[in-house]
């Protein structure tokens, strides 16, 4: 069953609202205003509930797509000077 089941708004709207709040350091009322400018009437309390419920899910989803630095390095060709000779 989807984590978004039972919500009035489509998952795309919820994810965008939560992402705006987290990424751009907006208030719940700011997110409410941005949604209203796009024709979506959602109360700031609704946005608060979305953030509380879906932030852990989005963080877990993002964690799997990130790669650790130094995970793998590929080098096609390289030259190294050893004792004054390029190898």
Residue frames relative to the residue before (quaternion, step in Angstrom):
aa qw qx qy qz dx dy dz
X 1.0000 0.0000 0.0000 0.0000 0.00 0.00 0.00
X 0.5035 -0.6761 0.4598 0.2792 3.56 -0.99 0.87
X 0.5358 -0.6170 0.4729 0.3296 3.55 -1.17 0.64
X 0.6821 0.4891 -0.2709 0.4713 3.57 1.23 -0.46
X 0.4131 0.7216 -0.4674 0.3003 3.60 1.25 0.01
X 0.7956 0.3042 -0.2420 0.4647 3.53 -1.02 0.88
X 0.5913 0.5531 -0.3813 0.4462 3.58 1.24 -0.01
X 0.5432 -0.6535 0.4359 0.2965 3.54 -1.08 0.81
X 0.7316 0.4087 -0.2192 0.4996 3.57 1.05 -0.79
X 0.5677 -0.5909 0.4361 0.3720 3.60 -1.13 0.55
X 0.6396 -0.5473 0.3747 0.3886 3.60 -1.14 0.54
X 0.6106 0.5705 -0.3583 0.4163 3.61 1.03 -0.71
X 0.6525 0.5054 -0.3108 0.4713 3.60 0.99 -0.83
X 0.6599 0.5112 -0.3099 0.4551 3.57 0.90 -0.90
X 0.6746 0.4947 -0.3016 0.4574 3.58 0.86 -0.94
X 0.6517 0.5064 -0.3238 0.4626 3.60 0.95 -0.82
X 0.6542 0.5150 -0.3176 0.4538 3.59 0.91 -0.86
X 0.6716 0.4803 -0.3004 0.4775 3.59 0.90 -0.89
X 0.6503 0.5174 -0.3215 0.4539 3.59 0.96 -0.82
X 0.6295 0.5207 -0.3399 0.4659 3.61 0.95 -0.80
X 0.6603 0.5164 -0.3150 0.4450 3.56 0.88 -0.93
X 0.7297 0.4429 -0.2461 0.4592 3.57 0.82 -0.98
X 0.7252 0.4715 -0.2583 0.4302 3.57 0.83 -0.98
X 0.8105 0.3094 -0.1267 0.4810 3.58 0.82 -0.99
X 0.4268 -0.7377 0.4452 0.2746 3.59 1.26 0.29
X 0.2911 0.7603 -0.5172 0.2641 3.56 0.90 0.99
X 0.4844 -0.6112 0.5202 0.3481 3.52 -1.28 0.29
X 0.6567 -0.4955 0.3754 0.4269 3.56 -1.26 0.26
X 0.6504 0.5093 -0.3177 0.4655 3.59 1.03 -0.72
X 0.6036 0.5387 -0.3558 0.4679 3.60 1.11 -0.60
X 0.6573 0.4924 -0.3061 0.4814 3.57 0.94 -0.86
X 0.6114 0.5437 -0.3387 0.4646 3.56 1.04 -0.78
X 0.6682 0.5006 -0.2922 0.4663 3.59 0.96 -0.88
X 0.6472 0.5122 -0.3192 0.4657 3.60 0.97 -0.82
X 0.6508 0.4977 -0.3149 0.4791 3.57 0.99 -0.78
X 0.6436 0.5263 -0.3231 0.4521 3.59 0.99 -0.82
X 0.6193 0.5405 -0.3404 0.4566 3.59 1.08 -0.69
X 0.7164 0.4063 -0.2332 0.5171 3.56 1.19 -0.51
X 0.6109 -0.6125 0.3221 0.3845 3.57 1.28 0.37
X 0.5761 0.5569 -0.3877 0.4557 3.59 1.21 0.39
X 0.1929 -0.8004 0.5625 0.0762 3.56 -0.51 1.20
X 0.2111 0.7466 -0.5992 0.1977 3.57 -0.31 1.29
X 0.4361 -0.7057 0.5004 0.2476 3.55 -0.90 0.94
X 0.6083 -0.5715 0.4029 0.3755 3.58 -1.19 0.55
X 0.6039 0.5429 -0.3620 0.4578 3.60 1.11 -0.53
X 0.6090 0.5372 -0.3390 0.4750 3.57 1.11 -0.69
X 0.6403 0.5081 -0.3192 0.4796 3.57 0.96 -0.86
X 0.6163 0.5448 -0.3355 0.4590 3.61 1.00 -0.80
X 0.6784 0.4891 -0.2919 0.4641 3.59 0.87 -0.93
X 0.6185 0.5321 -0.3376 0.4693 3.58 1.06 -0.76
X 0.6618 0.5091 -0.3103 0.4544 3.57 0.88 -0.95
X 0.6685 0.5051 -0.3052 0.4525 3.59 0.89 -0.89
X 0.7265 0.4518 -0.2466 0.4553 3.56 0.95 -0.85
X 0.8130 0.3445 -0.1489 0.4451 3.60 0.81 -0.99
X 0.4737 0.6743 -0.4565 0.3355 3.64 1.15 -0.18
X 0.6748 0.4725 -0.3334 0.4585 3.66 0.77 -0.79
X 0.6463 0.5206 -0.3273 0.4518 3.60 1.01 -0.76
X 0.6740 0.4807 -0.2975 0.4756 3.58 0.94 -0.85
X 0.6296 0.5281 -0.3371 0.4594 3.59 1.02 -0.71
X 0.6521 0.5010 -0.3124 0.4756 3.59 0.98 -0.80
X 0.6544 0.5100 -0.3142 0.4615 3.59 0.96 -0.83
X 0.6803 0.4830 -0.2927 0.4671 3.60 0.96 -0.81
X 0.6010 0.5940 -0.3583 0.3970 3.59 1.04 -0.69
X 0.6818 0.4954 -0.2984 0.4479 3.60 0.97 -0.76
X 0.6861 0.4837 -0.2997 0.4532 3.60 1.08 -0.54
X 0.6018 0.5521 -0.3686 0.4440 3.61 1.16 -0.36
X 0.2403 -0.7475 0.6000 0.1532 3.52 -1.10 0.72
X 0.4835 -0.6577 0.4936 0.3001 3.51 -1.04 0.76
X 0.5057 -0.6232 0.4786 0.3562 3.60 -1.00 0.67
X 0.7852 0.2809 -0.2252 0.5038 3.52 -0.97 0.85
X 0.3370 0.7635 -0.4914 0.2493 3.57 1.27 0.24
X 0.7647 -0.1653 0.1373 0.6075 3.58 0.83 -1.04
X 0.1043 -0.7700 0.6274 0.0519 3.51 -1.10 0.72
X 0.1074 -0.7790 0.6158 0.0492 3.54 -0.96 0.91
X 0.0505 -0.7808 0.6228 0.0020 3.54 -0.91 0.96
X 0.3558 -0.7442 0.5234 0.2137 3.56 -0.74 1.05
X 0.7865 -0.0982 0.1037 0.6009 3.57 0.72 -1.07
X 0.0536 0.7856 -0.6158 0.0273 3.51 -1.10 0.65
X 0.1848 -0.7517 0.6230 0.1123 3.52 -1.20 0.59
X 0.0690 -0.7840 0.6169 -0.0025 3.53 -0.94 0.98
X 0.3536 -0.7201 0.5565 0.2159 3.54 -0.97 0.86
X 0.0086 -0.7874 0.6145 -0.0487 3.57 -0.64 1.19
X 0.8346 -0.0902 -0.0019 0.5435 3.55 -0.60 1.21
X 0.7296 -0.4511 0.2294 0.4599 3.57 0.99 0.90
X 0.6591 0.4517 -0.3074 0.5169 3.62 1.26 0.08
X 0.3909 -0.7089 0.5393 0.2321 3.58 -0.92 0.97
X 0.0635 -0.8033 0.5922 -0.0018 3.57 -0.80 0.98
